[in-house]
Amino acid sequence: MNLNVELFDICYFLGGFILAAIIFSIYCLKLKKEIRITKRQYEKKSIGADDSALRVKTLENKIETLEAALKKQMGN
């Protein structure tokens, strides 16, 4: 009788341990997926910010060119 109770306790403990390991693994996989998604979003925003800065720089250069051309025409 005592052996059956101990065996039951061991099986119960191992079952709980395995279940906890499975739940923890699922949680870790979900967390890794969220991290990957967040990294992608950050990279897209970073690229967009770089792209916006490049557009502003291009427009500033165009304005400078037009101002120089206008001054040249005003001088003639």
PyMOL Python script that loads the backbone (N, CA, C, O; Angstrom):
from pymol import cmd

cmd.read_pdbstr("""\
ATOM      1  N   MET A   1       0.823  -1.199   0.000  1.00  0.00           N
ATOM      2  CA  MET A   1       0.000   0.000   0.000  1.00  0.00           C
ATOM      3  C   MET A   1       0.863   1.257   0.000  1.00  0.00           C
ATOM      4  O   MET A   1       0.578   2.208  -0.729  1.00  0.00           O
ATOM      5  N   ASN A   2       1.892   1.264   0.797  1.00  0.00           N
ATOM      6  CA  ASN A   2       2.765   2.423   0.898  1.00  0.00           C
ATOM      7  C   ASN A   2       3.507   2.661  -0.418  1.00  0.00           C
ATOM      8  O   ASN A   2       3.732   3.813  -0.789  1.00  0.00           O
ATOM      9  N   LEU A   3       3.888   1.607  -1.126  1.00  0.00           N
ATOM     10  CA  LEU A   3       4.597   1.715  -2.395  1.00  0.00           C
ATOM     11  C   LEU A   3       3.701   2.336  -3.454  1.00  0.00           C
ATOM     12  O   LEU A   3       4.160   3.140  -4.265  1.00  0.00           O
ATOM     13  N   ASN A   4       2.430   1.968  -3.448  1.00  0.00           N
ATOM     14  CA  ASN A   4       1.492   2.532  -4.429  1.00  0.00           C
ATOM     15  C   ASN A   4       1.309   4.035  -4.225  1.00  0.00           C
ATOM     16  O   ASN A   4       1.208   4.785  -5.195  1.00  0.00           O
ATOM     17  N   VAL A   5       1.266   4.470  -2.980  1.00  0.00           N
ATOM     18  CA  VAL A   5       1.103   5.890  -2.688  1.00  0.00           C
ATOM     19  C   VAL A   5       2.344   6.658  -3.135  1.00  0.00           C
ATOM     20  O   VAL A   5       2.234   7.734  -3.723  1.00  0.00           O
ATOM     21  N   GLU A   6       3.518   6.109  -2.858  1.00  0.00           N
ATOM     22  CA  GLU A   6       4.757   6.773  -3.267  1.00  0.00           C
ATOM     23  C   GLU A   6       4.865   6.831  -4.787  1.00  0.00           C
ATOM     24  O   GLU A   6       5.278   7.850  -5.341  1.00  0.00           O
ATOM     25  N   LEU A   7       4.501   5.754  -5.459  1.00  0.00           N
ATOM     26  CA  LEU A   7       4.529   5.728  -6.909  1.00  0.00           C
ATOM     27  C   LEU A   7       3.541   6.744  -7.489  1.00  0.00           C
ATOM     28  O   LEU A   7       3.839   7.430  -8.467  1.00  0.00           O
ATOM     29  N   PHE A   8       2.379   6.825  -6.877  1.00  0.00           N
ATOM     30  CA  PHE A   8       1.386   7.815  -7.302  1.00  0.00           C
ATOM     31  C   PHE A   8       1.926   9.227  -7.102  1.00  0.00           C
ATOM     32  O   PHE A   8       1.760  10.078  -7.976  1.00  0.00           O
ATOM     33  N   ASP A   9       2.564   9.486  -5.977  1.00  0.00           N
ATOM     34  CA  ASP A   9       3.126  10.808  -5.713  1.00  0.00           C
ATOM     35  C   ASP A   9       4.215  11.165  -6.738  1.00  0.00           C
ATOM     36  O   ASP A   9       4.275  12.296  -7.221  1.00  0.00           O
ATOM     37  N   ILE A  10       5.060  10.201  -7.057  1.00  0.00           N
ATOM     38  CA  ILE A  10       6.124  10.444  -8.026  1.00  0.00           C
ATOM     39  C   ILE A  10       5.529  10.729  -9.403  1.00  0.00           C
ATOM     40  O   ILE A  10       5.954  11.663 -10.082  1.00  0.00           O
ATOM     41  N   CYS A  11       4.562   9.940  -9.812  1.00  0.00           N
ATOM     42  CA  CYS A  11       3.913  10.152 -11.114  1.00  0.00           C
ATOM     43  C   CYS A  11       3.191  11.495 -11.142  1.00  0.00           C
ATOM     44  O   CYS A  11       3.243  12.202 -12.148  1.00  0.00           O
ATOM     45  N   TYR A  12       2.531  11.847 -10.069  1.00  0.00           N
ATOM     46  CA  TYR A  12       1.833  13.119  -9.976  1.00  0.00           C
ATOM     47  C   TYR A  12       2.822  14.275 -10.086  1.00  0.00           C
ATOM     48  O   TYR A  12       2.569  15.246 -10.799  1.00  0.00           O
ATOM     49  N   PHE A  13       3.945  14.171  -9.381  1.00  0.00           N
ATOM     50  CA  PHE A  13       4.977  15.205  -9.431  1.00  0.00           C
ATOM     51  C   PHE A  13       5.554  15.337 -10.835  1.00  0.00           C
ATOM     52  O   PHE A  13       5.685  16.448 -11.348  1.00  0.00           O
ATOM     53  N   LEU A  14       5.898  14.217 -11.460  1.00  0.00           N
ATOM     54  CA  LEU A  14       6.459  14.252 -12.804  1.00  0.00           C
ATOM     55  C   LEU A  14       5.454  14.806 -13.814  1.00  0.00           C
ATOM     56  O   LEU A  14       5.823  15.561 -14.713  1.00  0.00           O
ATOM     57  N   GLY A  15       4.200  14.433 -13.665  1.00  0.00           N
ATOM     58  CA  GLY A  15       3.165  14.963 -14.557  1.00  0.00           C
ATOM     59  C   GLY A  15       3.046  16.471 -14.432  1.00  0.00           C
ATOM     60  O   GLY A  15       2.954  17.176 -15.436  1.00  0.00           O
ATOM     61  N   GLY A  16       3.048  16.960 -13.213  1.00  0.00           N
ATOM     62  CA  GLY A  16       2.991  18.399 -12.985  1.00  0.00           C
ATOM     63  C   GLY A  16       4.210  19.115 -13.540  1.00  0.00           C
ATOM     64  O   GLY A  16       4.104  20.196 -14.120  1.00  0.00           O
ATOM     65  N   PHE A  17       5.372  18.494 -13.351  1.00  0.00           N
ATOM     66  CA  PHE A  17       6.608  19.085 -13.857  1.00  0.00           C
ATOM     67  C   PHE A  17       6.591  19.155 -15.387  1.00  0.00           C
ATOM     68  O   PHE A  17       6.983  20.167 -15.967  1.00  0.00           O
ATOM     69  N   ILE A  18       6.145  18.098 -16.028  1.00  0.00           N
ATOM     70  CA  ILE A  18       6.076  18.065 -17.488  1.00  0.00           C
ATOM     71  C   ILE A  18       5.056  19.088 -17.995  1.00  0.00           C
ATOM     72  O   ILE A  18       5.316  19.786 -18.975  1.00  0.00           O
ATOM     73  N   LEU A  19       3.923  19.179 -17.348  1.00  0.00           N
ATOM     74  CA  LEU A  19       2.906  20.154 -17.736  1.00  0.00           C
ATOM     75  C   LEU A  19       3.434  21.577 -17.590  1.00  0.00           C
ATOM     76  O   LEU A  19       3.204  22.415 -18.463  1.00  0.00           O
ATOM     77  N   ALA A  20       4.136  21.858 -16.501  1.00  0.00           N
ATOM     78  CA  ALA A  20       4.720  23.189 -16.304  1.00  0.00           C
ATOM     79  C   ALA A  20       5.753  23.487 -17.395  1.00  0.00           C
ATOM     80  O   ALA A  20       5.825  24.612 -17.888  1.00  0.00           O
ATOM     81  N   ALA A  21       6.548  22.492 -17.769  1.00  0.00           N
ATOM     82  CA  ALA A  21       7.553  22.676 -18.815  1.00  0.00           C
ATOM     83  C   ALA A  21       6.895  22.971 -20.161  1.00  0.00           C
ATOM     84  O   ALA A  21       7.379  23.809 -20.922  1.00  0.00           O
ATOM     85  N   ILE A  22       5.799  22.286 -20.451  1.00  0.00           N
ATOM     86  CA  ILE A  22       5.077  22.529 -21.704  1.00  0.00           C
ATOM     87  C   ILE A  22       4.493  23.941 -21.726  1.00  0.00           C
ATOM     88  O   ILE A  22       4.617  24.647 -22.726  1.00  0.00           O
ATOM     89  N   ILE A  23       3.868  24.347 -20.648  1.00  0.00           N
ATOM     90  CA  ILE A  23       3.282  25.688 -20.569  1.00  0.00           C
ATOM     91  C   ILE A  23       4.370  26.756 -20.699  1.00  0.00           C
ATOM     92  O   ILE A  23       4.187  27.757 -21.392  1.00  0.00           O
ATOM     93  N   PHE A  24       5.495  26.535 -20.031  1.00  0.00           N
ATOM     94  CA  PHE A  24       6.602  27.492 -20.111  1.00  0.00           C
ATOM     95  C   PHE A  24       7.160  27.562 -21.530  1.00  0.00           C
ATOM     96  O   PHE A  24       7.496  28.647 -22.004  1.00  0.00           O
ATOM     97  N   SER A  25       7.263  26.438 -22.206  1.00  0.00           N
ATOM     98  CA  SER A  25       7.762  26.417 -23.582  1.00  0.00           C
ATOM     99  C   SER A  25       6.828  27.188 -24.515  1.00  0.00           C
ATOM    100  O   SER A  25       7.283  27.952 -25.365  1.00  0.00           O
ATOM    101  N   ILE A  26       5.530  26.985 -24.351  1.00  0.00           N
ATOM    102  CA  ILE A  26       4.550  27.702 -25.172  1.00  0.00           C
ATOM    103  C   ILE A  26       4.668  29.202 -24.924  1.00  0.00           C
ATOM    104  O   ILE A  26       4.624  29.998 -25.862  1.00  0.00           O
ATOM    105  N   TYR A  27       4.817  29.584 -23.662  1.00  0.00           N
ATOM    106  CA  TYR A  27       4.968  31.003 -23.316  1.00  0.00           C
ATOM    107  C   TYR A  27       6.231  31.587 -23.951  1.00  0.00           C
ATOM    108  O   TYR A  27       6.200  32.698 -24.481  1.00  0.00           O
ATOM    109  N   CYS A  28       7.331  30.851 -23.900  1.00  0.00           N
ATOM    110  CA  CYS A  28       8.595  31.324 -24.490  1.00  0.00           C
ATOM    111  C   CYS A  28       8.476  31.473 -26.006  1.00  0.00           C
ATOM    112  O   CYS A  28       8.976  32.445 -26.572  1.00  0.00           O
ATOM    113  N   LEU A  29       7.825  30.529 -26.663  1.00  0.00           N
ATOM    114  CA  LEU A  29       7.637  30.622 -28.111  1.00  0.00           C
ATOM    115  C   LEU A  29       6.802  31.848 -28.480  1.00  0.00           C
ATOM    116  O   LEU A  29       7.103  32.557 -29.440  1.00  0.00           O
ATOM    117  N   LYS A  30       5.754  32.080 -27.702  1.00  0.00           N
ATOM    118  CA  LYS A  30       4.899  33.236 -27.949  1.00  0.00           C
ATOM    119  C   LYS A  30       5.682  34.528 -27.739  1.00  0.00           C
ATOM    120  O   LYS A  30       5.543  35.474 -28.513  1.00  0.00           O
ATOM    121  N   LEU A  31       6.496  34.567 -26.705  1.00  0.00           N
ATOM    122  CA  LEU A  31       7.297  35.749 -26.414  1.00  0.00           C
ATOM    123  C   LEU A  31       8.322  36.006 -27.516  1.00  0.00           C
ATOM    124  O   LEU A  31       8.533  37.154 -27.907  1.00  0.00           O
ATOM    125  N   LYS A  32       8.960  34.947 -28.020  1.00  0.00           N
ATOM    126  CA  LYS A  32       9.919  35.101 -29.117  1.00  0.00           C
ATOM    127  C   LYS A  32       9.241  35.641 -30.372  1.00  0.00           C
ATOM    128  O   LYS A  32       9.811  36.468 -31.083  1.00  0.00           O
ATOM    129  N   LYS A  33       8.027  35.173 -30.641  1.00  0.00           N
ATOM    130  CA  LYS A  33       7.287  35.652 -31.806  1.00  0.00           C
ATOM    131  C   LYS A  33       6.979  37.137 -31.664  1.00  0.00           C
ATOM    132  O   LYS A  33       7.118  37.893 -32.625  1.00  0.00           O
ATOM    133  N   GLU A  34       6.564  37.557 -30.483  1.00  0.00           N
ATOM    134  CA  GLU A  34       6.266  38.965 -30.248  1.00  0.00           C
ATOM    135  C   GLU A  34       7.522  39.819 -30.382  1.00  0.00           C
ATOM    136  O   GLU A  34       7.461  40.939 -30.889  1.00  0.00           O
ATOM    137  N   ILE A  35       8.659  39.296 -29.933  1.00  0.00           N
ATOM    138  CA  ILE A  35       9.917  40.030 -30.060  1.00  0.00           C
ATOM    139  C   ILE A  35      10.274  40.215 -31.520  1.00  0.00           C
ATOM    140  O   ILE A  35      10.693  41.300 -31.924  1.00  0.00           O
ATOM    141  N   ARG A  36      10.112  39.149 -32.333  1.00  0.00           N
ATOM    142  CA  ARG A  36      10.399  39.255 -33.762  1.00  0.00           C
ATOM    143  C   ARG A  36       9.504  40.294 -34.431  1.00  0.00           C
ATOM    144  O   ARG A  36       9.973  41.089 -35.246  1.00  0.00           O
ATOM    145  N   ILE A  37       8.214  40.289 -34.087  1.00  0.00           N
ATOM    146  CA  ILE A  37       7.267  41.249 -34.658  1.00  0.00           C
ATOM    147  C   ILE A  37       7.654  42.678 -34.265  1.00  0.00           C
ATOM    148  O   ILE A  37       7.619  43.586 -35.096  1.00  0.00           O
ATOM    149  N   THR A  38       8.020  42.869 -33.012  1.00  0.00           N
ATOM    150  CA  THR A  38       8.414  44.193 -32.540  1.00  0.00           C
ATOM    151  C   THR A  38       9.680  44.668 -33.242  1.00  0.00           C
ATOM    152  O   THR A  38       9.790  45.844 -33.590  1.00  0.00           O
ATOM    153  N   LYS A  39      10.641  43.763 -33.453  1.00  0.00           N
ATOM    154  CA  LYS A  39      11.861  44.126 -34.171  1.00  0.00           C
ATOM    155  C   LYS A  39      11.551  44.560 -35.599  1.00  0.00           C
ATOM    156  O   LYS A  39      12.106  45.545 -36.086  1.00  0.00           O
ATOM    157  N   ARG A  40      10.667  43.828 -36.267  1.00  0.00           N
ATOM    158  CA  ARG A  40      10.289  44.195 -37.635  1.00  0.00           C
ATOM    159  C   ARG A  40       9.652  45.580 -37.673  1.00  0.00           C
ATOM    160  O   ARG A  40       9.970  46.395 -38.539  1.00  0.00           O
ATOM    161  N   GLN A  41       8.755  45.837 -36.732  1.00  0.00           N
ATOM    162  CA  GLN A  41       8.101  47.144 -36.689  1.00  0.00           C
ATOM    163  C   GLN A  41       9.123  48.250 -36.450  1.00  0.00           C
ATOM    164  O   GLN A  41       9.051  49.313 -37.066  1.00  0.00           O
ATOM    165  N   TYR A  42      10.065  47.997 -35.561  1.00  0.00           N
ATOM    166  CA  TYR A  42      11.095  48.993 -35.274  1.00  0.00           C
ATOM    167  C   TYR A  42      11.956  49.243 -36.507  1.00  0.00           C
ATOM    168  O   TYR A  42      12.284  50.389 -36.816  1.00  0.00           O
ATOM    169  N   GLU A  43      12.320  48.174 -37.210  1.00  0.00           N
ATOM    170  CA  GLU A  43      13.133  48.330 -38.417  1.00  0.00           C
ATOM    171  C   GLU A  43      12.377  49.115 -39.482  1.00  0.00           C
ATOM    172  O   GLU A  43      12.960  49.961 -40.160  1.00  0.00           O
ATOM    173  N   LYS A  44      11.079  48.840 -39.633  1.00  0.00           N
ATOM    174  CA  LYS A  44      10.281  49.581 -40.619  1.00  0.00           C
ATOM    175  C   LYS A  44      10.209  51.052 -40.255  1.00  0.00           C
ATOM    176  O   LYS A  44      10.326  51.913 -41.128  1.00  0.00           O
ATOM    177  N   LYS A  45      10.017  51.355 -38.968  1.00  0.00           N
ATOM    178  CA  LYS A  45       9.961  52.752 -38.539  1.00  0.00           C
ATOM    179  C   LYS A  45      11.313  53.419 -38.729  1.00  0.00           C
ATOM    180  O   LYS A  45      11.382  54.581 -39.127  1.00  0.00           O
ATOM    181  N   SER A  46      12.371  52.703 -38.451  1.00  0.00           N
ATOM    182  CA  SER A  46      13.715  53.251 -38.614  1.00  0.00           C
ATOM    183  C   SER A  46      13.995  53.562 -40.080  1.00  0.00           C
ATOM    184  O   SER A  46      14.532  54.621 -40.406  1.00  0.00           O
ATOM    185  N   ILE A  47      13.634  52.649 -40.946  1.00  0.00           N
ATOM    186  CA  ILE A  47      13.816  52.866 -42.386  1.00  0.00           C
ATOM    187  C   ILE A  47      12.967  54.034 -42.844  1.00  0.00           C
ATOM    188  O   ILE A  47      13.415  54.852 -43.647  1.00  0.00           O
ATOM    189  N   GLY A  48      11.744  54.118 -42.340  1.00  0.00           N
ATOM    190  CA  GLY A  48      10.862  55.232 -42.696  1.00  0.00           C
ATOM    191  C   GLY A  48      11.427  56.559 -42.236  1.00  0.00           C
ATOM    192  O   GLY A  48      11.322  57.558 -42.948  1.00  0.00           O
ATOM    193  N   ALA A  49      12.030  56.585 -41.045  1.00  0.00           N
ATOM    194  CA  ALA A  49      12.622  57.821 -40.541  1.00  0.00           C
ATOM    195  C   ALA A  49      13.818  58.220 -41.394  1.00  0.00           C
ATOM    196  O   ALA A  49      13.993  59.398 -41.706  1.00  0.00           O
ATOM    197  N   ASP A  50      14.643  57.247 -41.772  1.00  0.00           N
ATOM    198  CA  ASP A  50      15.772  57.536 -42.642  1.00  0.00           C
ATOM    199  C   ASP A  50      15.292  58.048 -43.986  1.00  0.00           C
ATOM    200  O   ASP A  50      15.870  58.973 -44.556  1.00  0.00           O
ATOM    201  N   ASP A  51      14.236  57.441 -44.482  1.00  0.00           N
ATOM    202  CA  ASP A  51      13.673  57.846 -45.775  1.00  0.00           C
ATOM    203  C   ASP A  51      13.133  59.268 -45.693  1.00  0.00           C
ATOM    204  O   ASP A  51      13.313  60.054 -46.624  1.00  0.00           O
ATOM    205  N   SER A  52      12.476  59.605 -44.590  1.00  0.00           N
ATOM    206  CA  SER A  52      11.938  60.959 -44.418  1.00  0.00           C
ATOM    207  C   SER A  52      13.070  61.974 -44.345  1.00  0.00           C
ATOM    208  O   SER A  52      12.980  63.049 -44.938  1.00  0.00           O
ATOM    209  N   ALA A  53      14.134  61.640 -43.623  1.00  0.00           N
ATOM    210  CA  ALA A  53      15.276  62.549 -43.523  1.00  0.00           C
ATOM    211  C   ALA A  53      15.910  62.767 -44.893  1.00  0.00           C
ATOM    212  O   ALA A  53      16.318  63.880 -45.225  1.00  0.00           O
ATOM    213  N   LEU A  54      15.990  61.713 -45.678  1.00  0.00           N
ATOM    214  CA  LEU A  54      16.549  61.818 -47.021  1.00  0.00           C
ATOM    215  C   LEU A  54      15.665  62.702 -47.905  1.00  0.00           C
ATOM    216  O   LEU A  54      16.177  63.496 -48.695  1.00  0.00           O
ATOM    217  N   ARG A  55      14.368  62.571 -47.778  1.00  0.00           N
ATOM    218  CA  ARG A  55      13.445  63.405 -48.562  1.00  0.00           C
ATOM    219  C   ARG A  55      13.597  64.877 -48.199  1.00  0.00           C
ATOM    220  O   ARG A  55      13.603  65.743 -49.074  1.00  0.00           O
ATOM    221  N   VAL A  56      13.721  65.153 -46.903  1.00  0.00           N
ATOM    222  CA  VAL A  56      13.886  66.540 -46.460  1.00  0.00           C
ATOM    223  C   VAL A  56      15.181  67.109 -47.021  1.00  0.00           C
ATOM    224  O   VAL A  56      15.205  68.235 -47.517  1.00  0.00           O
ATOM    225  N   LYS A  57      16.251  66.337 -46.944  1.00  0.00           N
ATOM    226  CA  LYS A  57      17.546  66.781 -47.469  1.00  0.00           C
ATOM    227  C   LYS A  57      17.450  67.065 -48.971  1.00  0.00           C
ATOM    228  O   LYS A  57      17.981  68.069 -49.447  1.00  0.00           O
ATOM    229  N   THR A  58      16.781  66.194 -49.711  1.00  0.00           N
ATOM    230  CA  THR A  58      16.613  66.385 -51.152  1.00  0.00           C
ATOM    231  C   THR A  58      15.832  67.659 -51.442  1.00  0.00           C
ATOM    232  O   THR A  58      16.201  68.427 -52.330  1.00  0.00           O
ATOM    233  N   LEU A  59      14.759  67.884 -50.700  1.00  0.00           N
ATOM    234  CA  LEU A  59      13.960  69.096 -50.905  1.00  0.00           C
ATOM    235  C   LEU A  59      14.754  70.352 -50.561  1.00  0.00           C
ATOM    236  O   LEU A  59      14.641  71.365 -51.251  1.00  0.00           O
ATOM    237  N   GLU A  60      15.553  70.294 -49.505  1.00  0.00           N
ATOM    238  CA  GLU A  60      16.387  71.442 -49.153  1.00  0.00           C
ATOM    239  C   GLU A  60      17.373  71.757 -50.275  1.00  0.00           C
ATOM    240  O   GLU A  60      17.593  72.922 -50.606  1.00  0.00           O
ATOM    241  N   ASN A  61      17.960  70.722 -50.855  1.00  0.00           N
ATOM    242  CA  ASN A  61      18.890  70.931 -51.971  1.00  0.00           C
ATOM    243  C   ASN A  61      18.181  71.540 -53.177  1.00  0.00           C
ATOM    244  O   ASN A  61      18.731  72.414 -53.846  1.00  0.00           O
ATOM    245  N   LYS A  62      16.972  71.085 -53.455  1.00  0.00           N
ATOM    246  CA  LYS A  62      16.212  71.650 -54.577  1.00  0.00           C
ATOM    247  C   LYS A  62      15.885  73.112 -54.330  1.00  0.00           C
ATOM    248  O   LYS A  62      15.956  73.934 -55.244  1.00  0.00           O
ATOM    249  N   ILE A  63      15.528  73.434 -53.100  1.00  0.00           N
ATOM    250  CA  ILE A  63      15.211  74.826 -52.760  1.00  0.00           C
ATOM    251  C   ILE A  63      16.443  75.702 -52.938  1.00  0.00           C
ATOM    252  O   ILE A  63      16.358  76.796 -53.495  1.00  0.00           O
ATOM    253  N   GLU A  64      17.588  75.220 -52.464  1.00  0.00           N
ATOM    254  CA  GLU A  64      18.823  75.985 -52.622  1.00  0.00           C
ATOM    255  C   GLU A  64      19.143  76.213 -54.099  1.00  0.00           C
ATOM    256  O   GLU A  64      19.561  77.303 -54.486  1.00  0.00           O
ATOM    257  N   THR A  65      18.947  75.194 -54.911  1.00  0.00           N
ATOM    258  CA  THR A  65      19.204  75.328 -56.348  1.00  0.00           C
ATOM    259  C   THR A  65      18.265  76.344 -56.972  1.00  0.00           C
ATOM    260  O   THR A  65      18.692  77.176 -57.773  1.00  0.00           O
ATOM    261  N   LEU A  66      17.001  76.285 -56.617  1.00  0.00           N
ATOM    262  CA  LEU A  66      16.033  77.238 -57.161  1.00  0.00           C
ATOM    263  C   LEU A  66      16.322  78.660 -56.692  1.00  0.00           C
ATOM    264  O   LEU A  66      16.192  79.606 -57.469  1.00  0.00           O
ATOM    265  N   GLU A  67      16.714  78.816 -55.433  1.00  0.00           N
ATOM    266  CA  GLU A  67      17.064  80.145 -54.924  1.00  0.00           C
ATOM    267  C   GLU A  67      18.262  80.714 -55.676  1.00  0.00           C
ATOM    268  O   GLU A  67      18.285  81.893 -56.030  1.00  0.00           O
ATOM    269  N   ALA A  68      19.266  79.852 -55.919  1.00  0.00           N
ATOM    270  CA  ALA A  68      20.443  80.310 -56.655  1.00  0.00           C
ATOM    271  C   ALA A  68      20.060  80.708 -58.080  1.00  0.00           C
ATOM    272  O   ALA A  68      20.548  81.716 -58.591  1.00  0.00           O
ATOM    273  N   ALA A  69      19.206  79.940 -58.716  1.00  0.00           N
ATOM    274  CA  ALA A  69      18.770  80.252 -60.078  1.00  0.00           C
ATOM    275  C   ALA A  69      17.958  81.551 -60.083  1.00  0.00           C
ATOM    276  O   ALA A  69      18.105  82.366 -60.993  1.00  0.00           O
ATOM    277  N   LEU A  70      17.113  81.747 -59.084  1.00  0.00           N
ATOM    278  CA  LEU A  70      16.297  82.976 -58.981  1.00  0.00           C
ATOM    279  C   LEU A  70      17.189  84.192 -58.781  1.00  0.00           C
ATOM    280  O   LEU A  70      16.977  85.229 -59.409  1.00  0.00           O
ATOM    281  N   LYS A  71      18.190  84.070 -57.904  1.00  0.00           N
ATOM    282  CA  LYS A  71      19.119  85.194 -57.686  1.00  0.00           C
ATOM    283  C   LYS A  71      19.887  85.516 -58.964  1.00  0.00           C
ATOM    284  O   LYS A  71      20.121  86.682 -59.279  1.00  0.00           O
ATOM    285  N   LYS A  72      20.264  84.504 -59.675  1.00  0.00           N
ATOM    286  CA  LYS A  72      21.000  84.702 -60.927  1.00  0.00           C
ATOM    287  C   LYS A  72      20.113  85.425 -61.941  1.00  0.00           C
ATOM    288  O   LYS A  72      20.581  86.325 -62.638  1.00  0.00           O
ATOM    289  N   GLN A  73      18.856  85.047 -62.027  1.00  0.00           N
ATOM    290  CA  GLN A  73      17.930  85.691 -62.961  1.00  0.00           C
ATOM    291  C   GLN A  73      17.613  87.109 -62.538  1.00  0.00           C
ATOM    292  O   GLN A  73      17.450  87.990 -63.383  1.00  0.00           O
ATOM    293  N   MET A  74      17.523  87.338 -61.237  1.00  0.00           N
ATOM    294  CA  MET A  74      17.223  88.677 -60.715  1.00  0.00           C
ATOM    295  C   MET A  74      18.394  89.618 -60.981  1.00  0.00           C
ATOM    296  O   MET A  74      18.220  90.822 -61.170  1.00  0.00           O
ATOM    297  N   GLY A  75      19.584  89.039 -60.989  1.00  0.00           N
ATOM    298  CA  GLY A  75      20.772  89.843 -61.249  1.00  0.00           C
ATOM    299  C   GLY A  75      20.867  90.275 -62.696  1.00  0.00           C
ATOM    300  O   GLY A  75      21.413  91.342 -62.977  1.00  0.00           O
ATOM    301  N   ASN A  76      20.353  89.483 -63.625  1.00  0.00           N
ATOM    302  CA  ASN A  76      20.413  89.801 -65.046  1.00  0.00           C
ATOM    303  C   ASN A  76      19.333  90.743 -65.367  1.00  0.00           C
ATOM    304  O   ASN A  76      19.192  91.152 -66.519  1.00  0.00           O
TER     305      ASN A  76
END
""", "prot")
cmd.dss("prot")
cmd.show_as("cartoon", "prot")
cmd.util.cbc("prot")
cmd.orient("prot")
